[in-house]
Amino acid sequence: MASYHLSAQPVKRSEGRSVVAMAAYRAGVLLKDERRGVEVDYQRRRGVVHAEIMAPDDAAEWLLDREVLWNAVERMEKRRDAQLAREINMALPCELSDAERLELVRSFVRSQFVSEGMVADIAIHAPVTEKGDDPRNHHAHVLLTMRQAGGGGLRRVKTRAWNSDAMLIAWRKAWAEQQNEMLGRRGYKARVDHRSLAVQRTEALRLGNRRIAAELLREPEIHVGPKARKATVLRPPESKVRKVGPRRRAGKGTADRREVRYPELDRGSRAQQTMARLAGNARSYQAVAAKAERQSARLRQRQVYYANLERDDGESSDRQSEREDRLEQEAHARRRLAEIAYWLNELDLLFFALLGIRESQLVRHSEWSNRTSRNHSRIPLANGRNRPRH
């Protein structure tokens, strides 16, 4: 099913990043980085389905040249801690075709970013199954200028309003709405929601949809980005007791730094935390499914009772009041049987949905476990390549 993701983060020079190199990597091209005096070549990169630059209609033509654009951005930023650009990462619906995903991305970028005056460098990536990528992991990277574009190029002053939380929230909501509109137009039942699982569950309970509320009773997975994966592969993290902070003098004793016992605080890597959450979700769903099964068993007992009550003719009586009481009792039994049949159906749907989600959580747990074991079975060599351990 389609999954939702949209995140935004600035590209910071203080982190040693080059927006020219980022653009080259995401587009899978060769670009000359003038500030660093190097050529960045990612032409052999696999998985790049489409790359293009979108700009406002009145923008200067040179802004559509990737190398010229991002080198100009690098030149305009003089500070060592400058924010060079903004990157938007978006998950794309796996149900759609490549052409439909491209149409969706273009429409969203045009309406939310280009219409505001930004220049957008789009790169759509498809999963490379030979590398072990999830076949559903279609996604897009969008590099955005932090200055408004016009006929003379980029403005000298950055547009600070684009940094607001309100704008990010609006982007996230619009991305969900445009995905759902496209999925509906193409005849797919899958839908996405930009809100947190807790907010969605609260609304489901408010609307009385217990089945959806139970399905949303889970902890979200933790995002494991490229930095975390690289750190785990190159040098597995190890928690130690460390001295931190400035030296402080306690009374008449010698000055010493504060001691932090990291092994007691360690919750494992992000991948390990994700696996723990998935296992916990599976246990929670199993418990709720077992509760639904017990409720079904009790309802079936009541169903038998009311069915017998409805069929029981009892002793015939000539008294009008007794006949009326009997008819009222039978009508009550029929109403209760209809209610029980409804709730049994709801509990059956809930039970099978919970079992299905439990299995999906266990499958994801296995995928993460296999991925982690593959990463730890490789060690780095001097030339940057990896070799399996013997």
N, C-alpha and C positions, 0 to 999 in steps of 0.2 A: 504494500500500500504506500501511497505518497507520504513523505515525511517532511516536516517543516524545519527549515534552518535559514536564518539570515543574521549575520553578525557584521559589525563595522568596527574597524580599528585604524588609527592613524599610522602612517609609515614614518618612523622616526629616524632621523640621522644619528641621534644619540645612541641608538642600538646598533650602529654600524651598518645600517641598511642603505641600499642604493635603489631609488625608484626605477632607474634605467635597467638595472639587473632584474628587478622584480617583473617589469614589463616584458623583458626578453624571456624570462622563464615561463611566465604565464601564457605568452603567445607562441612560444616555441620557435623563436627567431634569433637571429644574430643582430646585436645592437652595439654600437660603440659608446662606451661610457667616457665622456670627455673629461669629467672631473677627476676620475681615477686613472685615466689614460690607458684603459684596457678595452678589449673586445669581449663581450659576453655572448657566448654561443650556445644556444639551446635548440639548434635545428634538429637534433636527433631525438628530441623529447617526444615521447609517445602520448597519445590520449587527447591531444588538442584537436577538437572538432571544428572550432570556428574562432576567429579573432578579428576584431574590427574596432575602429574608433568612431564614436558618435559625438557630434558637437552641435551647438545651436546654429540655426540657419544663417545668422549674421556673423558667425565667428570667422576669424582669419583662416585661410586655406591651409597654412602651414601647421595648424593645430591637428590636422588629420594625419600628419606624419609622425609615427610612433617615436622614432629616434630623435627627431627635432623637438617634439613636444616635451619629452621627459628630460632631455638635456637642458632645455630652456628652464624647466622647473628647478633643476639642480642649480643652475646659475643664479636664479632669482633668490634662492635661499642662502643667506650669508652666515647664519648662526650654526654653531656646532650641534645645538639641540633642536634644530628646525624640524617641523612637521612638513614632510614633502608632499604627501598625498593622503587620500583616504581610501582604504580598501574595503569593499563589500564582498562577502562570501555568501553564496546562496545555493541551497540544495534544489535540484530540479526534479520534477515528477518523472519517475522511471516509466510511468504508463504512457507518456507522450512519445512521439517520434522525434528524431533530431530536428526536423524542420519545424515541428510544433514547439519544441523547446526554444529554438532560436527566435521564433515569432514572439513567444512569451517574454523572453529576456529583453528583446528589443522594445517591446511595448512598455514594459516596466521601467526600463532605463530611460526611455524617452519621456515618459510621463512624470517620473519622480526626480530625475537628476538633470537631464539635458534641458528640460523646460525651465529649470531654476538657473541655468547659465553655466552648468558644469560641463567639462569635457570628460567623457567616459571611455575608458579603454577596456573593452570586453574580451574575455577569453572563456570559452565553454569547453569543459573537460569531460571526457567520457572515461569510465573505468577501464583499466588495462587488466583483464582477467589473468594474463600470463604472469603478472606481478603479484597476484593474490588479491587484487581489488575486489570489493563487493560489486557484483554486476549491476546493482541498482544505484551505485554512487555517481550519478550524473550531477555535476555542479558547475557553477559559474563564478569567476573572479571578475570584479569590476574595480579598476583603479580610477579614482575621481580626482580632478584638480580641486585645490582648496581656494582657488581664485576664479572669479567669474570671467568667462570668455566673451570676447567681442571682436569687432572688426580690426582692432589694433593688436589683438593677441590676448594675453592674460592681464587682468588688472593688477596694479601694484599692491593693493590692499586686499588681504584675505577677507572672505565673507564669514564672519564669526557666527552668524545665525545658523549656519549649517552644522555647527557643533552641538546644538541643543539636544537635550534628551527628548523633548517633544517631537522634534523632527525624526529622530531615530524610531520612536514609537509609531509615528505616522508611516514611515517606510515599512516597518514590520507588518503593520495592519494591511497596508496596500498590497504588499507581496502576497499575503494569504488570500486576499480578495481576488487578485488577478489570477492566481493559480486556480482557485476554485471556479472562477468564471470560465477559464480555459478548459478545465477538466469536465465541467458540466456541458460546455458547448461541444466537446468531443465525445460525449456520451459515457464518461466514466463516473462511477459512483464514489470513488475515493475523494476525500476532502482533507484539507489541512487546517490547522488552527494555530495562530501565532501566540496565543496565551499559554501560560504555564499550566501544567497538569493539575495543580491545586485549584487554580481559578476555574478551569473547565469542570472539575469534579464538584466544586461548590455550586456552579450553575446547574449541573445535572441533578444534584440533590434538591435544589430549589424548585426545579421543574418536575420533580418526582420520578425521574428516570433512574431507577436504582441500578439497572443493568449497566448503563453507561458509566454511572458513578463507580460501580465496582471495578469495571475494566480500567478506569483511570487511577485506581488505587495502587500506584507504583512509584518508585523513585526513578528519576530520569538518569540516563547514562551520562557519564562525565566525558566531556570532549578531550580527546587525546590528540594534540596537534603535532606538527612536525618536530618542534623543539623537544617535546617530551619523548617522542619516539626515538629521536636521534640520541638523546641523553641515555635512554635505556639500553640502546644497542651498543654505543661506543664505550660507555662506562656505567655499568649498572649502579644505581644510587645505593649508598650505604649510610645508615644513620649512626652517628657517634655522639659521645658526650663532648661538647665543645665549650670553650670559653668565649664569651661574646661581650661586646660593649666596652666602655672605658673602665680603667682600673679605679676601684673605689676602696677607700680605707675604712675598715670596720673597727671603730674604737681605737685602741692602741696597737691593733694587729697590723700586719703588712698589707699593703694594697694588693687587691686581686680583682680579676674580672668576674662577671657573673657567669655561672655555670648553667647550661641548658642541657637537659638529658633528652636528646632527640629520640633515642630508641623507645622511650616511654610515650612519646607523642606521635611516632611514626604510624601512619595508616596505610603505608605501601604506596606504590606508584599509582598513577592515574588509571592505568590499565587494570591493576589489581583492585582498585576501588570500584571500577566499573563492573568487574566480575563479581565482586562481593554484592554490589547492588542488584545485579541480575539474579544471582542465587537467592538473595533475600526476597526479590519480587516473586520468584517462582514459588518460594515457600508461602508467601502471603496469599497468592492466588490459590494454592493448594488448600490452605486453611479455609478460605472463603468458599471454595467449591465444596469442601466437605460439609461446611455449615449449610449450604444450599441443599445438599443431598439429604441432610438430617431433616431440614424443613419439609422437603418433598415427602419424606417417609411419614412424617406426622400428618401432613395434608392427605395423604392416601388413606391413612387410617380413618380420618374424619370423612373422607369420601365414601368409604365402605359403610360407615355408620349412617350417613344421610341417605345413601342408596337403599339400605335396608328399611330405613324409616319411611321412605317414599313408597316402597313396594309393600310394606306391611299393611294388610287390609284391616287387621284387628277384628274384634267381634262386631258383628252387625248390630246396629241399634236403631230403634224407631224414634228416638228422641231427636228433635230438630237441633237442639243446642250441641249435642255430641257430634252430630254429623257436620255441623259448621266448624267445630273445633278440629275435627279430623281433616277437613278440607284446608283449613288454615295451616295446619301442621304440614300437610303435603306441599302446599305452596311454599312454605318456609324452607322445606327440604330441597325443593327444586332451585330456589334462589341460592341457597348455600352451595349446592352442587355446581351451579354455574360459576359462582365466585371461586370455588376451589379449582375448577377446571382452568379458569383464567390464570390463577396464581401458579398452578402446576406447570402450565405452558411457559410462563415467565421464568420460573425457577429452572426449567429444563434448558431454556435458551441461555440463561445466565451460567448454568453449570458447564455447558459445552463451550461457551465463549471463554470462560475462565480457564478451562483446560487447554484450549487452543493458545491463549496468551501465555499460560505457564510453559507450554512446550516451546513457544517462540523465544521466551526468555532463556530457557535452557539451551536452545540452539545458539543464541547470541553468546551465551556464556562459553559454549564449546568453541565458537569461532574466535573469541578473544583469547581463550586458553591456548589454542593452536597457534594463533598469531604471536603470542608472547613466547611460547616455546621455540618458535622459528627464530625470533629475534635473538633470544639468548643462546641459541646454538651457533651463532656466528660471531666471529671476533674480527676486529679491524686489522688490516695489514698496513705496512708503511706506505704503499701506493694508493691507499684509500679504498681498496677493494676488500671484500669479505671472504672468509674461508670457513667452511664448516669445521667445528671442533671434532677431534677424534677421541 
